[in-house]
Structure formats: C-alpha cells, structure tokens
Amino acid sequence: MSVATLVRFDAERLGHAQHTVLAELTLTLHAGERVALLGPSGVGKSTLLAALRRRLAQRAAWCPQEHGLVPPLAVYHNVYMGRLERHSALANLGNLLRPRRDAWREIQILCDALGLDGLLKRPVSRLSGGQRQRVAIARALYQAREVFLGDEPLASVDPHQAERLLAMIQARHATCVIALHQRELALRHFDRVWGLRDGRLVLDAPVHTLTLADLDALYPDASPLTDGSRDGS
Ligand SMILES: Nc1ncnc2c1ncn2[C@@H]1O[C@H](COP(=O)(O)OP(=O)(O)OP(=O)(O)O)[C@@H](O)[C@H]1O
C-alpha cells in the first residue's frame, strides 16, 4: 500500500532573505511518519520546520521554540489560543472575560495530563521554564491538527518527563516532526531521522538502520554524552 506524501521538497533552497540556510534540500514527509530532526545549533532546524509549517498550513499543530506564550495571561487562556481561529472575535472576547465551560473542562483534562493541574488560573509569567514548556505543548495539542511540528518542545524538561510528553504528543499525532537534541530519544521513539549538518540534509534514514554513533556524527563537537547529560539548547 502506498503511503500518502504530505510534503515534498525537491532541490529547494530554504533561508532568510539572501541568507541560504539549506541549499538544494530534497526530502519527503509521509503520512504516519514520526520524524526526529537533529543537528547542531544554528544548522537550520527551525528554518526547515517553518517551511514545513508554511506547506502544511492548517494541517499542522505548531509548538515553537520560544513558546510564543502571553506571560500576563493565565495558563487557560494561553492554551485556549490554540483554537482562537475557530471562534468569532466576539466569542473569544467573551471567553477572555468568562471562560467557556466546555473549553475549560477540555483544557483542564489536557493540563492535568501534562502535570499542570491546579495551574489553569495562574499567569504564565509565574511559571517555571518547564511548566511554560508544557503549556506550549498543551496549546499545540489543543489545536488538534493532523501533524505535530515541534521546535525542541522537550528542551527544558527532565528525561523522564520528556518520554511522557513525547508519548502524549505521539498518541495524538500519527505524523510528527520534532527537533530535539536527545539522540537516544530519537532512536527509541521515532521512525525516521533527518540530520542536518553544514547547510545540508546529511541523514534521512529509518531509525532501525541507525546507531547512536550515526547521530553523534551530526555534531562536530560530539562527545559520548547521552540523554539528559547533554545541554538541552
Ligand atoms: N529571521 C532570520 N533572519 C536571518 N537569518 C536567520 C533568521 N533566523 C535564523 N537565521 C539564521 O539561519 C540559520 C539557521 O537558523 P535556525 O534557527 O534555523 O537554526 P536551528 O538549527 O534551529 O538552531 P537552534 O538549534 O540553535 O535553534 C542560522 O545561521 C541563523 O542565524
């Protein structure tokens, strides 16, 4: 049975204005594929995710690296933002003043599952880094889209939590592309790895054909450090 192609890049240039980040990029994202996107800082992971997001438009839930949260607003309102475009401006304004009961219940269940129980009314400005990260994930999950695109959504959580959050994301999305630095997670929980290095896609392979050493080779300063012991940036 053939697998549907969701996005295809064919020798394309990705970059910012005159600055080419990835030249001649050729790759395909198939439906049902869980892809780990790896590579050193500044190599172009966010650039590639942004290009995927443009192509997938409303089909993709998006969890950005900087979280994109509104610090003065409560956790509830930040998560609700995942579905702002589904309601009228008037309905959204009303919800800001007085949360809708159905939305509150749904967001409460989601936040409980993410370990944010009891925090729905707390402004994001008063959360820890890891809690903010989970609010950003909650907002992306609340979008309830076909594909999950995450830019290091597991960067500021501990290794045990990273596994749990990843399981939640993947249970709700058959297809995902997630940038991360935890290479053992990539090997354990994904189907495919895209590896970037020196402005090119140097690795595009099923996980079962790869070893930790293959992933280490993506990083010029690779050391034998593994999950949780390498920086999460
Ligand atoms: N808005 C922008 N305008 C111009 N150049 C940019 C812009 N955003 C990123 N860049 C540059 O593009 C290159 C790739 O950046 P990108 O953010 O995609 O890398 P990354 O792999 O996601 O990095 P990190 O792991 O640090 O988040 C870098 O050289 C960066 O300086």
PDBQT file of the ligand as one rigid body, heavy atoms in Angstrom, charges set to zero:
ROOT
HETATM    1  N1  LIG A 301      14.999  35.654  10.773  1.00  0.00    +0.000 N 
HETATM    2  C1  LIG A 301      16.219  35.356  10.375  1.00  0.00    +0.000 A 
HETATM    3  N2  LIG A 301      16.885  36.167   9.520  1.00  0.00    +0.000 NA
HETATM    4  C2  LIG A 301      18.121  35.874   9.091  1.00  0.00    +0.000 A 
HETATM    5  N3  LIG A 301      18.803  34.765   9.480  1.00  0.00    +0.000 NA
HETATM    6  C3  LIG A 301      18.196  33.940  10.327  1.00  0.00    +0.000 A 
HETATM    7  C4  LIG A 301      16.875  34.174  10.830  1.00  0.00    +0.000 A 
HETATM    8  N4  LIG A 301      16.530  33.151  11.648  1.00  0.00    +0.000 NA
HETATM    9  C5  LIG A 301      17.588  32.332  11.673  1.00  0.00    +0.000 A 
HETATM   10  N5  LIG A 301      18.589  32.796  10.887  1.00  0.00    +0.000 N 
HETATM   11  C6  LIG A 301      19.886  32.146  10.634  1.00  0.00    +0.000 C 
HETATM   12  O1  LIG A 301      19.608  30.958   9.929  1.00  0.00    +0.000 OA
HETATM   13  C7  LIG A 301      20.487  29.904  10.355  1.00  0.00    +0.000 C 
HETATM   14  C8  LIG A 301      19.642  28.725  10.818  1.00  0.00    +0.000 C 
HETATM   15  O2  LIG A 301      18.918  29.100  11.970  1.00  0.00    +0.000 OA
HETATM   16  P1  LIG A 301      17.855  28.113  12.631  1.00  0.00    +0.000 P 
HETATM   17  O3  LIG A 301      17.171  28.900  13.687  1.00  0.00    +0.000 OA
HETATM   18  O4  LIG A 301      17.021  27.515  11.570  1.00  0.00    +0.000 OA
HETATM   19  O5  LIG A 301      18.806  27.001  13.265  1.00  0.00    +0.000 OA
HETATM   20  P2  LIG A 301      18.479  25.860  14.341  1.00  0.00    +0.000 P 
HETATM   21  O6  LIG A 301      19.121  24.621  13.851  1.00  0.00    +0.000 OA
HETATM   22  O7  LIG A 301      17.018  25.819  14.573  1.00  0.00    +0.000 OA
HETATM   23  O8  LIG A 301      19.236  26.406  15.622  1.00  0.00    +0.000 OA
HETATM   24  P3  LIG A 301      18.969  26.127  17.202  1.00  0.00    +0.000 P 
HETATM   25  O9  LIG A 301      19.215  24.655  17.450  1.00  0.00    +0.000 OA
HETATM   26  O10 LIG A 301      20.001  26.998  17.870  1.00  0.00    +0.000 OA
HETATM   27  O11 LIG A 301      17.571  26.558  17.468  1.00  0.00    +0.000 OA
HETATM   28  C9  LIG A 301      21.368  30.497  11.455  1.00  0.00    +0.000 C 
HETATM   29  O12 LIG A 301      22.589  30.861  10.861  1.00  0.00    +0.000 OA
HETATM   30  C10 LIG A 301      20.615  31.722  11.904  1.00  0.00    +0.000 C 
HETATM   31  O13 LIG A 301      21.496  32.704  12.340  1.00  0.00    +0.000 OA
ENDROOT
TORSDOF 0
